[in-house]
Amino acid sequence: MATVNFISHLASPASVYLLLFLLSTTAAAINVTTVLSSFPNLSSFSNLLVSSGIASELSGRNSLTLLAVPNSHFSSASVDFTRRLSPPKLADLLRFNVLLQFLSDSDLRRISPSGSAVTTLYEASGHVFAGSGSVNVTRDPASGSVTIGSPTSSKSVTVLKLLETKPPNITLLSVDSFLVPAGIDLTASETLIPPTSGMSPPPAGINLTQILINGHNFNVALSLLVASGVITELENDDHGAGITVFVPTDSAFSDLPENQNLQSLPADKKAIVLKFHVLNSYYTLGSLESITNPVNPTLATELMGAGSYTLNISRVNGSIVTINSGLVLALVTQTAFDQNPVSVFGVSKVLLPKELFPKSGQPVSTPATTTPPRQVSLSPEGSDDQPSRLVAPPGEVVSSSTVKRTRVFFYLCWCIAFWCAFLV
């Protein structure tokens, strides 16, 4: 009975610690409104995030940097752009001020004068129909000031202060004005923008074809996906737990050696390679950076069997996501689309499965006629039948008896040296 009481006394604190751990893990999820509530001078910005629905979009994400505009900007603005912009465009404006990367104070200090490109929520939403949805973060080495601007515009914003950072989830930066994407004019009325400006909201549903067209450097991958019918399967699928698509850039295909030309594969194997680039779960860039199980099944795994056609995903040097196919190591270079339940990422290499491509790089093929392998018989000692010998390349023929004698010789030498040292 004493033993039982002793164990119960130990179990109680352990249960409390486990409960506290689970609560702390749950609390680590991003709640933007809670973070902003500590800063009264950001109340207008916080209200915009809530009313536009952007705050709810951010609730399931991690690794964010918010470019928050103080109330003074709203009061001094010459026009009330929140009334002039339609709700979809106001939401896109706010998405452009959400960076999908956690930038700490040390990260900002390490940025080179040439800058660093960072994906925004606007680019990940797939709503970019003009210009670029990414931003360029630069730092002046002389003054230490950090500016953030669009690559397609000369306008930029200046970081006033780093207000708060909660590694590795969220950083809050105070900036002097809103960062405006190309195609949105804060001074113009929504009715003055012609309908042919190309900035209409994207069509309902997930259109992977349009997403890859908007990416500008996925032309080869798009042609392969369309010709194989794989893109139709992906667009018509109900997605279930979601999908994550890794799309090689055009330069990735041009870097392939001649003996790894996907066009030479049969149609069924070509489809397998393309499905090898798709995970059967939805991942944001932040969740890829913090993935706990590096080995992930693909849509090709569902076709070919468990344990085959898997991708190994890991993070190196802080925030660089790598994908290992077993033959190729690729880097995630950009976020082309990220809207639950679908995310699309550009990768630097074509992911070649080791099941289809041996080390030589030649695709695995089944020849029309094959020569039976030579039978290797294991004959007992004293038999008249001589066993076959595995022939080594010229200059590397070494008999097994020679190897055994060599090992025995070195072992005896080691023993003699050991006893001599002991006696001395």
Salt bridges, closest charged atoms under 4 A:
GLU57 OE2 - ARG95 NH2 2.60
ASP80 OD2 - ARG83 NE 3.03
ASP92 OD1 - ARG95 NH1 2.75
ASP92 OD1 - HIS127 ND1 2.85
ASP105 OD2 - ARG109 NE 2.84
ASP107 OD1 - ARG110 NH2 2.58
GLU164 OE2 - LYS166 NZ 2.98
GLU190 OE2 - LYS89 NZ 3.49
GLU233 OE1 - LYS275 NZ 2.93
ASP237 OD2 - HIS239 ND1 3.90
ASP338 OD2 - ARG61 NH1 2.96
GLU355 OE2 - LYS354 NZ 3.82
